[in-house]
Amino acid sequence: MTANQPEAEPLLAVHSIDEFVFSVPALDAARHFYESFGLDVRDEDGALALHTHGHSHRWARVLQGGSRKRLRWLSLGIHAADEARFERRLAERGIARIAPPEGAEAVGLWIEGPDGLPLQLRVAGKSSPSRPSPREFPPEGGNAGRSPGRRKLQPVRPLYLSHLLLFSADVDAARRFYEEVLGLRLSDSSGSIIAFLHSPHGSDHHLLALARSEGGGLHHSSWCVPSIDAVGLGMQQMMDAGCPQGWGVGRHVLGSNYFRYVRDPWGSFAEYSFDIDFVKPGETWPSADHPGDDSFYAWGPAVPEDFVVNHEHAPG
């Protein structure tokens, strides 16, 4: 660096989706769905807290209310040393602070995000992955069968939250907000239809994705499992639990992960995800804009007709 070159500004970006909060008409249906999916569902102050088994982090809360599922707010994790810097950035950009939504904690920095979604920036430990997801494969063939009998199968239990896909009425504007204000970076996109964003602190190919719709909402939450077998077994597990609808098993192009989406009782999805691409801290992902017909999935069954319907805004 020469004497005339300004010093590069230190990295300022959110590092995790610390928690997402949504409401549903009936908590009993949510409990059945997420327990069957393999999450550790706990009662907490009249709501449900979603954990993964053996992990202390609370990934989500489910509140009761309304006639349809609705995403209430998103809490994003930041480092303690960055809180004052984020306050200055928000002030410099004229981004007003808002009151916390009803039922939310009055800590951190509350702002209105794209599509009117309340966003909380709060100091938290990094919960997004800091290394590539685990990859388990069957042992090599030998003089014995390698598949367990169905009676010996263990329940599929996801390891952690990989990412969320949100609907947005303006993907380009929402992308600029998450990039310029919150420091996320573009991984890949397909026109103004969808964009995938990662954290420069290290995250899966997308920590947050944005898909065009008539308004905001939650399309799916994605949960890491350690093998393609777990994706298929998760599909079977949910079929046995009375939740047969969804999409997959298949493999995405952008992100590269193997997937099974399971439709919840309100029309959105929870995804079993295996082997998604990972962006290491400090590395630059070769982002690109991809044609839609060559970027969605490499193989899998036909996409359900209503896969991208935003049921938080659908009539009825």
Backbone bond lengths (Angstrom), bond angles and torsions (degrees), N, CA, C in turn:
res aa  C-N    CA-C-N  psi(-1)  N-CA   C-N-CA  omega(-1)  CA-C   N-CA-C  phi
1 M - - - 1.456 - - 1.528 108.85 -
2 T 1.334 118.44 129.44 1.452 122.03 177.98 1.519 109.70 -85.73
3 A 1.322 115.33 170.44 1.464 119.93 -178.17 1.514 111.74 -64.70
4 N 1.349 117.13 -24.10 1.462 120.24 -177.40 1.525 113.26 -90.58
5 Q 1.327 117.77 -6.18 1.466 120.30 -178.41 1.521 109.93 -91.02
6 P 1.335 117.24 128.56 1.460 119.07 178.00 1.527 110.71 -69.22
7 E 1.302 115.56 148.43 1.464 120.26 178.28 1.515 109.67 -70.40
8 A 1.310 117.01 135.09 1.465 121.07 -179.00 1.526 109.75 -62.74
9 E 1.341 115.54 138.15 1.459 119.59 179.01 1.522 109.71 -69.47
10 P 1.326 117.74 135.08 1.468 119.73 178.19 1.526 111.28 -58.75
11 L 1.304 114.89 151.94 1.459 121.28 -179.67 1.526 111.09 -56.24
12 L 1.324 116.29 131.88 1.462 121.65 175.63 1.527 107.52 -132.78
13 A 1.316 115.94 107.16 1.463 120.69 -176.99 1.521 110.04 -160.17
14 V 1.323 116.21 151.13 1.455 119.72 171.54 1.525 108.22 -67.48
15 H 1.323 116.14 150.05 1.467 118.57 -176.99 1.524 113.66 -108.95
16 S 1.336 117.98 -17.41 1.476 119.72 -174.25 1.513 110.67 -153.37
17 I 1.314 115.47 155.60 1.465 120.39 157.60 1.519 104.79 -84.18
18 D 1.316 115.87 103.24 1.456 119.31 -174.85 1.528 111.13 -73.34
19 E 1.331 116.05 -34.81 1.465 120.09 -179.35 1.529 108.91 -167.30
20 F 1.330 116.34 145.77 1.460 120.09 168.49 1.519 108.00 -122.10
21 V 1.322 115.49 145.12 1.467 121.34 -173.19 1.520 108.39 -128.66
22 F 1.320 116.00 129.78 1.455 120.44 179.38 1.519 109.65 -141.78
23 S 1.317 115.81 162.29 1.462 120.97 179.38 1.518 109.57 -118.05
24 V 1.334 115.46 152.55 1.461 122.72 179.31 1.532 108.12 -138.50
25 P 1.326 116.90 159.70 1.467 118.63 -179.73 1.522 114.00 -66.43
26 A 1.347 118.49 -30.39 1.468 120.83 -174.37 1.522 109.91 -141.57
27 L 1.339 115.70 120.60 1.462 119.39 -179.19 1.522 112.20 -70.81
28 D 1.322 118.18 -28.07 1.469 119.50 -179.89 1.522 110.91 -61.55
29 A 1.332 116.63 -40.97 1.467 120.28 178.54 1.524 110.41 -65.80
30 A 1.326 116.93 -38.27 1.465 120.39 178.35 1.517 110.60 -66.45
31 R 1.316 116.74 -41.91 1.464 119.57 179.18 1.526 110.90 -59.74
32 H 1.333 116.16 -46.83 1.470 119.67 -179.44 1.520 110.34 -61.33
33 F 1.327 116.96 -44.90 1.462 119.93 -175.84 1.522 110.91 -64.17
34 Y 1.312 118.29 -51.14 1.467 120.53 -172.69 1.530 112.45 -77.07
35 E 1.328 117.90 -30.26 1.464 118.38 172.67 1.525 109.96 -67.32
36 S 1.328 116.89 -41.82 1.462 120.40 177.82 1.524 110.73 -63.81
37 F 1.323 116.66 -35.20 1.459 121.66 179.22 1.532 111.61 -65.48
38 G 1.322 116.13 -23.34 1.455 120.24 177.06 1.513 114.87 113.24
39 L 1.349 117.09 11.71 1.452 120.17 178.61 1.525 110.85 -89.88
40 D 1.314 115.19 160.65 1.461 123.44 175.80 1.518 106.79 -91.93
41 V 1.328 117.35 102.84 1.464 123.36 -173.94 1.524 108.88 -99.63
42 R 1.336 116.32 122.99 1.459 121.44 -175.95 1.527 110.97 -122.76
43 D 1.326 115.86 144.28 1.457 120.63 173.30 1.522 109.33 -75.77
44 E 1.340 115.74 135.93 1.453 119.59 -178.17 1.529 109.97 -152.73
45 D 1.313 116.78 104.73 1.474 122.31 174.79 1.525 112.39 53.13
46 G 1.323 116.62 45.85 1.454 120.73 177.83 1.519 114.32 79.14
47 A 1.323 117.97 5.76 1.467 122.74 177.93 1.520 108.43 -124.67
48 L 1.314 116.86 179.75 1.461 122.92 173.99 1.513 108.95 -110.81
49 A 1.300 116.65 133.55 1.462 122.47 174.95 1.518 108.60 -104.39
50 L 1.327 116.47 130.06 1.466 121.61 -178.48 1.520 109.51 -101.59
51 H 1.321 115.42 116.69 1.452 123.75 175.10 1.526 108.20 -118.39
52 T 1.320 116.48 165.39 1.457 120.54 165.06 1.524 107.07 -100.65
53 H 1.320 116.65 147.53 1.460 121.00 -174.47 1.528 110.57 -61.63
54 G 1.333 115.10 131.61 1.450 120.81 178.75 1.507 114.63 80.14
55 H 1.338 117.15 7.48 1.462 121.30 -178.56 1.523 107.85 -123.32
56 S 1.321 117.30 132.21 1.462 120.62 -175.61 1.518 113.45 -77.52
57 H 1.331 117.55 -17.03 1.461 119.29 -172.80 1.526 111.32 -72.63
58 R 1.335 115.55 138.35 1.470 121.56 173.21 1.521 107.03 -92.61
59 W 1.327 115.65 111.26 1.464 120.90 -174.88 1.524 112.42 -83.29
60 A 1.332 117.01 -29.92 1.461 119.63 -175.07 1.512 109.81 -157.62
61 R 1.317 114.91 160.68 1.460 121.87 169.64 1.519 109.17 -129.53
62 V 1.320 114.63 143.62 1.454 122.11 178.89 1.518 107.52 -116.11
63 L 1.327 116.32 118.02 1.454 122.78 178.18 1.521 109.35 -99.95
64 Q 1.320 116.29 158.88 1.471 119.74 176.22 1.515 109.07 -100.63
65 G 1.331 115.88 134.60 1.458 119.82 176.30 1.507 111.92 158.89
66 G 1.335 115.41 150.34 1.450 121.23 176.13 1.515 112.85 82.73
67 S 1.324 114.63 172.97 1.464 121.20 -178.00 1.521 112.73 -97.68
68 R 1.344 117.38 -4.75 1.454 121.89 178.69 1.519 108.64 -148.57
69 K 1.305 115.67 163.91 1.454 120.20 176.85 1.523 109.34 -65.45
70 R 1.353 115.70 142.07 1.465 118.70 178.62 1.522 109.72 -148.27
71 L 1.332 116.30 130.53 1.456 121.33 173.59 1.522 108.27 -71.34
72 R 1.352 117.38 124.00 1.464 121.45 -175.46 1.519 112.85 -94.15
73 W 1.326 117.14 -49.44 1.465 119.94 177.40 1.516 110.01 -162.71
74 L 1.331 113.27 168.13 1.454 122.27 -179.06 1.519 107.40 -128.40
75 S 1.340 116.37 129.84 1.460 121.93 175.43 1.524 108.18 -105.88
76 L 1.321 116.51 124.63 1.454 123.00 -176.41 1.522 109.60 -112.30
77 G 1.320 116.86 132.36 1.446 121.79 -176.60 1.517 112.29 -82.88
78 I 1.349 116.13 135.92 1.458 122.07 175.10 1.524 108.45 -130.46
79 H 1.330 116.06 159.50 1.454 120.86 176.14 1.533 109.66 -77.42
80 A 1.331 116.58 148.25 1.470 121.44 -177.81 1.519 111.52 -56.98
81 A 1.327 116.93 -38.71 1.464 120.54 -177.81 1.523 112.50 -67.86
82 D 1.343 117.46 -13.34 1.462 121.19 -176.02 1.528 113.50 -99.97
83 E 1.319 118.51 -6.43 1.469 119.44 -174.06 1.524 111.33 -61.69
84 A 1.336 118.08 -48.60 1.468 120.59 -179.88 1.520 110.76 -65.00
85 R 1.316 117.12 -35.93 1.469 120.59 178.75 1.520 110.87 -65.69
86 F 1.339 117.07 -39.04 1.464 119.50 176.47 1.527 110.33 -66.41
87 E 1.325 117.17 -38.51 1.467 119.26 176.79 1.526 110.33 -57.65
88 R 1.322 117.31 -43.97 1.466 120.40 179.65 1.524 111.13 -66.04
89 R 1.330 117.10 -41.39 1.467 119.32 179.89 1.526 110.54 -62.40
90 L 1.305 117.31 -43.32 1.463 120.18 179.58 1.519 110.76 -62.51
91 A 1.343 116.17 -41.50 1.463 119.72 179.79 1.522 110.79 -66.18
92 E 1.324 117.20 -42.97 1.462 121.11 -179.63 1.518 112.01 -62.01
93 R 1.315 117.35 -32.48 1.456 121.59 -178.27 1.526 112.91 -94.09
94 G 1.318 115.98 3.63 1.456 119.94 177.57 1.516 114.08 67.00
95 I 1.324 116.26 29.72 1.459 120.37 -179.77 1.519 108.82 -90.72
96 A 1.318 115.84 114.90 1.460 121.33 -173.47 1.519 111.46 -73.49
97 R 1.294 115.60 149.41 1.461 122.10 171.97 1.522 108.24 -83.14
98 I 1.324 116.31 148.36 1.458 121.49 179.29 1.525 109.45 -122.63
99 A 1.313 115.29 163.15 1.458 120.30 175.28 1.522 109.03 -73.96
100 P 1.325 118.18 145.17 1.469 119.85 177.36 1.527 110.61 -60.44
101 P 1.326 118.14 145.26 1.470 120.37 175.09 1.526 110.24 -62.32
102 E 1.314 115.60 160.32 1.465 120.40 177.88 1.534 109.70 -59.07
103 G 1.325 115.53 128.66 1.454 120.79 179.90 1.511 114.38 92.26
104 A 1.348 117.25 -3.92 1.464 120.97 -179.53 1.522 110.52 -96.41
105 E 1.314 115.74 157.24 1.457 121.29 179.13 1.524 109.67 -78.99
106 A 1.343 115.54 136.69 1.460 121.25 -178.78 1.521 110.43 -87.58
107 V 1.318 116.95 56.48 1.460 122.32 176.88 1.515 108.43 -127.42
108 G 1.324 116.60 159.88 1.446 120.54 178.52 1.514 112.28 76.91
109 L 1.313 115.83 -161.15 1.463 123.75 -176.90 1.520 108.87 -111.13
110 W 1.315 116.61 117.92 1.456 121.60 179.42 1.521 109.70 -103.01
111 I 1.337 116.16 127.44 1.455 122.24 178.26 1.523 109.21 -137.81
112 E 1.321 115.20 164.03 1.470 119.58 174.65 1.514 108.57 -92.35
113 G 1.317 116.49 121.54 1.442 121.68 179.59 1.512 112.04 -92.31
114 P 1.329 117.19 -172.27 1.464 121.09 178.00 1.529 111.89 -55.79
115 D 1.324 115.09 145.78 1.471 122.76 178.60 1.519 111.88 61.81
116 G 1.346 116.67 24.09 1.457 121.08 176.47 1.513 115.15 74.84
117 L 1.336 117.75 11.54 1.458 120.86 -177.66 1.531 110.43 -75.20
118 P 1.330 118.78 122.85 1.465 119.50 174.31 1.528 110.84 -65.84
119 L 1.331 115.22 131.96 1.458 122.00 179.52 1.526 108.93 -120.54
120 Q 1.309 115.51 134.90 1.457 121.69 175.87 1.525 108.74 -113.47
121 L 1.316 116.63 122.86 1.460 121.09 171.87 1.513 106.66 -98.58
122 R 1.320 117.03 114.22 1.458 119.41 -176.74 1.523 110.92 -133.69
123 V 1.333 114.19 146.40 1.460 120.31 177.95 1.519 107.95 -66.67
124 A 1.325 115.63 126.66 1.467 120.84 -176.90 1.512 109.39 -158.27
125 G 1.316 115.88 155.72 1.456 119.85 172.51 1.511 110.61 -66.98
126 K 1.320 116.22 151.52 1.469 120.42 -178.03 1.525 109.47 -69.74
127 S 1.325 116.10 118.04 1.463 121.11 179.02 1.523 112.55 -107.20
128 S 1.333 117.06 -16.92 1.463 118.59 173.45 1.521 108.13 -68.34
129 P 1.323 118.41 153.78 1.468 119.80 -175.71 1.526 112.49 -62.73
130 S 1.312 115.54 143.98 1.459 122.05 177.98 1.521 111.68 -109.56
131 R 1.314 115.96 8.13 1.462 121.73 177.84 1.529 107.71 -155.20
132 P 1.317 117.68 162.62 1.466 119.08 178.88 1.526 111.47 -57.54
133 S 1.310 115.16 151.99 1.461 120.58 -178.94 1.529 110.79 -65.36
134 P 1.342 117.52 152.71 1.469 120.03 179.24 1.524 111.58 -63.55
135 R 1.331 115.37 149.74 1.467 121.09 -177.19 1.523 108.00 -132.29
136 E 1.319 116.00 104.28 1.458 121.28 179.12 1.522 109.35 -107.76
137 F 1.348 115.73 139.71 1.454 121.03 179.62 1.529 108.95 -133.11
138 P 1.337 117.64 155.35 1.472 119.33 176.69 1.524 110.83 -59.83
139 P 1.313 117.64 151.82 1.474 119.67 176.30 1.524 110.40 -64.96
140 E 1.327 115.04 162.10 1.463 119.03 178.52 1.524 110.47 -64.05
141 G 1.326 114.76 154.79 1.452 120.14 -177.81 1.520 112.66 -63.80
142 G 1.303 115.69 147.84 1.451 122.64 176.34 1.516 108.64 -148.09
143 N 1.297 116.63 -163.19 1.454 120.36 -176.83 1.526 111.15 -87.06
144 A 1.360 115.01 47.60 1.466 120.90 178.43 1.522 107.97 -165.17
145 G 1.317 116.73 153.58 1.457 120.73 176.84 1.522 110.98 -68.90
146 R 1.323 116.68 148.00 1.464 120.78 -175.45 1.519 113.91 -109.01
147 S 1.319 117.59 -12.46 1.464 119.00 -179.31 1.527 109.86 -88.87
148 P 1.340 117.06 134.34 1.463 118.98 176.39 1.520 110.79 -71.85
149 G 1.315 116.67 154.12 1.458 120.58 171.78 1.519 109.86 -68.35
150 R 1.322 116.58 155.22 1.461 119.91 -175.53 1.521 111.60 -60.85
151 R 1.308 118.45 -32.65 1.459 119.78 -179.58 1.520 112.60 -70.37
152 K 1.327 117.72 -15.67 1.457 121.46 180.00 1.534 113.07 -98.79
153 L 1.324 116.71 -1.56 1.455 119.52 -177.78 1.524 111.01 -69.21
154 Q 1.316 116.39 139.87 1.448 122.39 175.52 1.532 109.57 -93.44
155 P 1.334 118.40 148.87 1.471 119.68 178.81 1.524 111.33 -59.25
156 V 1.326 115.82 144.47 1.460 120.85 173.66 1.515 108.36 -76.14
157 R 1.329 115.74 127.61 1.454 121.81 179.02 1.525 108.49 -129.76
158 P 1.333 117.96 108.60 1.465 120.27 179.99 1.530 111.90 -56.07
159 L 1.333 115.00 155.35 1.459 121.37 -175.46 1.520 112.61 -91.54
160 Y 1.326 117.00 -41.61 1.468 120.55 -178.38 1.519 109.52 -167.73
161 L 1.333 115.67 166.09 1.460 121.30 175.74 1.523 109.19 -74.40
162 S 1.314 116.73 125.43 1.468 121.47 177.71 1.521 111.03 -88.13
163 H 1.341 117.22 -51.36 1.461 119.46 -176.01 1.526 110.90 -165.30
164 L 1.314 114.74 171.08 1.459 123.33 171.76 1.516 109.10 -122.98
165 L 1.328 116.48 147.29 1.455 121.59 168.45 1.518 107.64 -114.45
166 L 1.333 115.41 121.14 1.456 122.23 -179.66 1.518 110.21 -106.83
167 F 1.319 116.03 147.25 1.456 121.19 169.57 1.527 109.11 -80.69
168 S 1.330 115.68 151.80 1.459 120.90 175.88 1.521 109.24 -149.97
169 A 1.339 115.85 142.84 1.461 119.96 177.09 1.529 111.33 -74.66
170 D 1.339 117.36 -19.93 1.468 121.60 -179.64 1.521 107.74 -143.73
171 V 1.330 115.63 92.70 1.471 120.59 -175.99 1.522 111.32 -61.70
172 D 1.328 117.06 -40.77 1.466 119.52 -177.63 1.530 111.45 -64.11
173 A 1.334 116.85 -44.51 1.461 120.11 179.96 1.529 110.77 -67.34
174 A 1.327 116.73 -40.99 1.463 120.20 178.86 1.520 110.44 -64.33
175 R 1.313 116.16 -41.60 1.473 119.90 178.19 1.525 110.73 -60.02
176 R 1.329 117.62 -44.88 1.467 120.17 179.74 1.528 110.68 -60.43
177 F 1.324 117.21 -39.85 1.464 120.24 179.71 1.525 110.35 -62.61
178 Y 1.319 117.08 -49.94 1.464 119.55 -177.05 1.530 111.56 -67.18
179 E 1.324 116.78 -28.97 1.467 119.80 177.15 1.530 111.33 -78.06
180 E 1.326 116.48 -54.33 1.458 120.50 -169.53 1.525 113.30 -78.96
181 V 1.311 117.01 -31.85 1.466 120.40 -178.36 1.524 111.21 -94.12
182 L 1.325 117.30 -44.50 1.459 120.35 -173.13 1.523 113.76 -103.26
183 G 1.330 118.26 -4.48 1.450 121.19 170.44 1.511 116.76 83.72
184 L 1.340 118.60 6.52 1.459 118.89 175.61 1.526 109.75 -70.38
185 R 1.323 116.29 162.85 1.460 120.76 -177.03 1.525 110.46 -127.76
186 L 1.313 114.26 147.79 1.465 119.78 -178.32 1.520 110.70 -71.39
187 S 1.327 115.70 130.28 1.462 120.99 170.58 1.524 109.28 -91.75
188 D 1.330 116.30 -58.35 1.456 121.89 -179.90 1.519 108.57 -155.54
189 S 1.325 115.51 164.11 1.456 120.89 177.95 1.517 109.46 -150.73
190 S 1.326 114.71 168.76 1.456 121.60 171.66 1.519 106.98 -135.98
191 G 1.334 115.80 92.42 1.453 121.38 -176.89 1.513 111.38 57.17
192 S 1.323 115.18 -139.52 1.466 121.23 176.67 1.525 110.96 -100.63
193 I 1.339 115.60 18.61 1.461 120.84 -176.69 1.520 111.39 -89.41
194 I 1.334 117.27 -43.06 1.456 120.31 -175.97 1.522 109.36 -152.18
195 A 1.324 115.56 146.21 1.463 121.51 177.40 1.520 108.55 -140.07
196 F 1.332 115.70 143.08 1.463 122.56 -179.13 1.528 108.30 -118.23
197 L 1.322 116.82 127.87 1.454 122.39 -174.19 1.520 110.92 -123.50
198 H 1.341 116.11 139.85 1.456 120.91 177.30 1.522 110.43 -121.24
199 S 1.320 115.95 166.08 1.461 120.97 175.91 1.520 109.72 -93.26
200 P 1.340 117.54 133.53 1.462 119.17 177.52 1.523 113.25 -69.66
201 H 1.333 116.93 -7.50 1.460 120.26 173.69 1.530 111.40 -79.77
202 G 1.323 117.29 -0.38 1.454 122.87 -177.44 1.510 110.49 104.25
203 S 1.316 116.72 122.93 1.471 120.75 177.89 1.516 108.22 -164.93
204 D 1.323 115.25 173.30 1.452 119.32 170.80 1.526 109.66 -61.44
205 H 1.318 116.36 168.19 1.469 122.10 -178.46 1.512 111.91 -45.22
206 H 1.308 116.57 -38.93 1.461 119.43 170.38 1.521 110.57 -136.27
207 L 1.299 113.51 126.29 1.459 122.41 169.05 1.522 108.69 -83.84
208 L 1.336 113.99 -35.24 1.459 121.78 -179.42 1.518 107.94 -141.53
209 A 1.325 116.72 136.04 1.460 121.89 174.82 1.520 108.40 -125.43
210 L 1.329 115.60 154.01 1.458 122.43 -176.09 1.514 109.13 -129.19
211 A 1.331 117.21 128.40 1.458 122.17 -179.99 1.523 109.69 -124.67
212 R 1.324 116.75 139.35 1.461 120.95 -174.79 1.521 111.71 -70.04
213 S 1.319 114.50 136.83 1.459 122.24 178.34 1.518 107.51 -155.61
214 E 1.332 116.23 -171.98 1.461 119.67 179.19 1.518 112.59 -82.81
215 G 1.306 117.70 -6.89 1.458 122.15 179.59 1.507 110.16 -176.34
216 G 1.323 115.63 -173.21 1.451 120.29 -178.57 1.519 112.61 -75.33
217 G 1.311 115.70 173.05 1.461 121.51 178.98 1.514 110.66 151.85
218 L 1.316 115.53 172.92 1.459 122.45 179.83 1.520 109.82 -105.36
219 H 1.333 116.93 118.71 1.456 120.04 175.43 1.523 110.71 -82.61
220 H 1.355 116.93 -51.90 1.462 118.46 177.42 1.519 111.82 -159.10
221 S 1.302 113.42 155.24 1.461 121.91 165.85 1.520 107.18 -105.27
222 S 1.330 116.82 142.26 1.460 121.50 -175.53 1.516 109.50 -119.10
223 W 1.335 115.81 133.34 1.457 122.09 -172.48 1.525 110.18 -124.73
224 C 1.324 115.70 129.92 1.462 121.27 -176.57 1.524 111.35 -73.86
225 V 1.329 115.41 132.75 1.462 122.31 168.89 1.531 107.32 -124.77
226 P 1.346 118.32 158.83 1.465 119.76 -166.84 1.519 116.59 -88.70
227 S 1.337 119.01 -0.23 1.462 118.77 -176.10 1.522 110.58 -157.87
228 I 1.334 115.75 160.33 1.457 120.02 173.19 1.517 109.74 -65.72
229 D 1.330 116.78 -31.28 1.456 120.64 175.22 1.524 110.65 -59.01
230 A 1.342 116.62 -41.53 1.461 120.31 -179.46 1.523 111.07 -65.60
231 V 1.329 117.73 -32.81 1.462 120.27 176.11 1.530 109.84 -62.91
232 G 1.344 116.50 -49.28 1.459 120.17 179.63 1.511 113.11 -66.76
233 L 1.331 116.54 -40.58 1.463 119.64 177.97 1.518 111.45 -66.88
234 G 1.344 116.39 -34.24 1.458 119.11 175.18 1.507 111.66 -62.86
235 M 1.329 116.48 -40.87 1.460 120.18 176.05 1.520 110.16 -58.76
236 Q 1.336 117.05 -46.22 1.456 120.85 -179.89 1.524 110.84 -64.71
237 Q 1.315 116.26 -40.78 1.469 122.08 179.81 1.524 110.96 -59.02
238 M 1.332 116.47 -42.48 1.459 119.81 -179.22 1.529 111.63 -75.77
239 M 1.313 118.00 -32.24 1.464 119.62 174.05 1.519 109.86 -62.78
240 D 1.336 116.47 -42.45 1.464 120.38 179.11 1.521 111.79 -65.08
241 A 1.343 116.57 -26.16 1.463 121.30 -179.71 1.521 112.31 -87.17
242 G 1.324 117.55 4.17 1.456 120.85 179.04 1.515 113.87 87.77
243 C 1.337 117.10 21.57 1.470 122.06 179.15 1.528 108.71 -124.16
244 P 1.334 117.99 71.34 1.464 120.52 -172.69 1.519 114.72 -84.23
245 Q 1.331 118.55 -16.30 1.455 120.47 -172.64 1.526 111.32 -81.95
246 G 1.322 115.70 146.87 1.454 120.47 178.26 1.511 110.36 162.17
247 W 1.313 115.16 -154.37 1.459 121.22 179.94 1.529 108.68 -145.08
248 G 1.335 115.34 138.30 1.457 121.45 -178.64 1.525 109.00 110.87
249 V 1.289 114.34 173.74 1.447 130.64 17.44 1.532 109.90 -78.99
250 G 1.364 115.78 143.92 1.443 121.92 178.75 1.514 109.89 -159.38
251 R 1.345 115.35 -173.02 1.458 120.54 177.88 1.515 110.22 -134.42
252 H 1.330 115.59 127.99 1.458 120.71 176.65 1.524 110.97 -74.63
253 V 1.336 115.32 159.14 1.463 121.48 170.76 1.528 109.12 -88.56
254 L 1.326 117.58 -59.86 1.460 121.00 179.68 1.519 109.02 -78.75
255 G 1.312 115.49 112.48 1.462 121.66 -173.04 1.510 112.11 105.46
256 S 1.318 116.86 -28.84 1.475 124.30 174.22 1.520 115.00 70.19
257 N 1.334 118.95 -1.17 1.463 120.17 -171.64 1.533 112.32 -76.32
258 Y 1.319 114.18 151.38 1.461 123.53 170.21 1.526 106.97 -83.73
259 F 1.328 116.97 144.38 1.461 118.41 -169.97 1.519 112.80 -143.55
260 R 1.312 113.34 156.32 1.456 124.05 160.33 1.516 106.50 -142.51
261 Y 1.340 116.29 118.15 1.451 122.06 174.57 1.521 108.53 -93.18
262 V 1.322 116.44 132.42 1.458 121.46 177.50 1.524 108.21 -113.89
263 R 1.325 115.60 124.24 1.463 119.98 -179.65 1.529 110.32 -73.13
264 D 1.322 115.64 130.83 1.462 119.63 177.97 1.529 109.86 -87.66
265 P 1.335 118.79 176.39 1.475 119.68 -176.22 1.521 114.51 -66.63
266 W 1.344 118.34 -6.92 1.460 121.55 -175.28 1.519 112.60 -114.96
267 G 1.333 117.50 7.93 1.460 121.23 172.88 1.507 115.64 97.01
268 S 1.325 118.37 -8.33 1.467 119.73 174.49 1.526 108.75 -96.15
269 F 1.336 117.99 -168.95 1.461 119.90 -168.82 1.522 112.56 -136.53
270 A 1.325 114.39 155.56 1.458 123.19 163.57 1.521 106.10 -119.23
271 E 1.326 116.38 136.74 1.462 121.68 -173.24 1.523 111.15 -114.37
272 Y 1.329 115.99 131.04 1.457 121.19 163.17 1.527 106.61 -84.51
273 S 1.330 117.19 126.66 1.461 121.35 -175.38 1.521 110.32 -129.60
274 F 1.322 115.50 132.92 1.468 121.18 178.15 1.514 110.69 -129.14
275 D 1.331 116.24 133.95 1.467 124.09 168.52 1.521 112.90 66.92
276 I 1.326 117.11 46.99 1.461 120.77 176.83 1.536 109.37 -77.18
277 D 1.327 116.33 151.61 1.458 120.91 176.27 1.532 110.02 -61.17
278 F 1.337 115.92 153.91 1.460 121.35 -177.83 1.524 109.68 -129.16
279 V 1.340 115.99 139.78 1.455 122.25 177.66 1.526 108.06 -110.05
280 K 1.322 116.84 113.41 1.459 120.93 -177.84 1.529 110.95 -72.55
281 P 1.343 117.27 151.77 1.470 119.76 175.90 1.526 110.86 -56.36
282 G 1.318 115.90 135.26 1.454 120.62 176.95 1.507 114.96 83.31
283 E 1.320 118.68 -7.46 1.463 120.67 179.66 1.530 110.91 -95.21
284 T 1.315 115.73 151.82 1.466 121.74 179.46 1.514 109.48 -102.37
285 W 1.311 115.84 118.83 1.460 120.27 178.02 1.527 109.21 -77.14
286 P 1.329 119.07 137.80 1.477 121.32 -179.44 1.525 111.30 -76.22
287 S 1.321 116.20 72.39 1.462 120.85 -175.37 1.521 110.83 -65.21
288 A 1.335 114.70 150.28 1.464 120.36 -179.48 1.518 109.03 -155.92
289 D 1.321 114.80 161.86 1.460 121.02 174.31 1.525 107.18 -99.74
290 H 1.321 116.60 126.29 1.462 121.34 -170.61 1.526 111.05 -115.10
291 P 1.342 117.64 146.04 1.470 119.48 173.43 1.523 110.46 -65.00
292 G 1.316 116.16 140.08 1.459 120.66 -174.52 1.504 114.25 -58.75
293 D 1.350 117.43 -38.80 1.458 119.87 -175.23 1.523 112.83 -76.53
294 D 1.330 117.12 -3.42 1.457 119.97 -179.75 1.532 111.78 -124.66
295 S 1.335 116.52 17.31 1.459 118.24 -173.33 1.522 114.00 -132.20
296 F 1.321 117.76 -5.68 1.459 119.62 -172.38 1.527 111.80 -84.04
297 Y 1.343 115.93 -62.89 1.456 118.33 178.83 1.522 109.49 -148.54
298 A 1.346 113.98 146.45 1.462 120.03 -178.75 1.516 111.26 -81.52
299 W 1.329 116.25 -39.00 1.453 120.91 176.72 1.521 108.86 -156.13
300 G 1.325 114.67 159.04 1.454 121.02 -179.58 1.509 109.99 146.74
301 P 1.326 117.20 175.91 1.463 120.34 178.68 1.520 110.88 -71.07
302 A 1.312 116.08 169.20 1.459 121.16 178.48 1.527 110.20 -59.36
303 V 1.322 115.46 144.78 1.468 121.02 -179.52 1.527 108.84 -71.46
304 P 1.331 118.49 130.92 1.465 119.92 176.90 1.531 111.15 -58.01
305 E 1.317 116.60 144.29 1.465 120.91 -174.60 1.518 112.55 -58.78
306 D 1.325 117.48 -34.10 1.465 119.79 -176.62 1.523 112.47 -102.79
307 F 1.348 116.95 24.05 1.461 119.71 -175.64 1.524 111.92 -61.33
308 V 1.321 117.61 -33.85 1.465 119.51 -177.56 1.530 112.13 -107.21
309 V 1.328 117.65 22.20 1.463 120.50 174.42 1.525 108.69 -75.65
310 N 1.312 115.59 130.76 1.464 121.97 177.37 1.522 108.23 -90.08
311 H 1.324 116.16 97.11 1.462 120.29 -175.14 1.522 112.82 -73.23
312 E 1.317 117.76 -9.99 1.467 119.54 174.08 1.515 111.01 -76.61
313 H 1.351 116.67 -13.58 1.465 121.22 178.77 1.527 112.25 -125.44
314 A 1.328 117.21 -3.71 1.464 119.60 -178.59 1.519 110.61 -66.20
315 P 1.336 119.03 145.29 1.466 120.43 178.76 1.518 111.81 -66.11
316 G 1.318 114.47 154.91 1.464 119.01 178.61 1.489 113.20 99.47
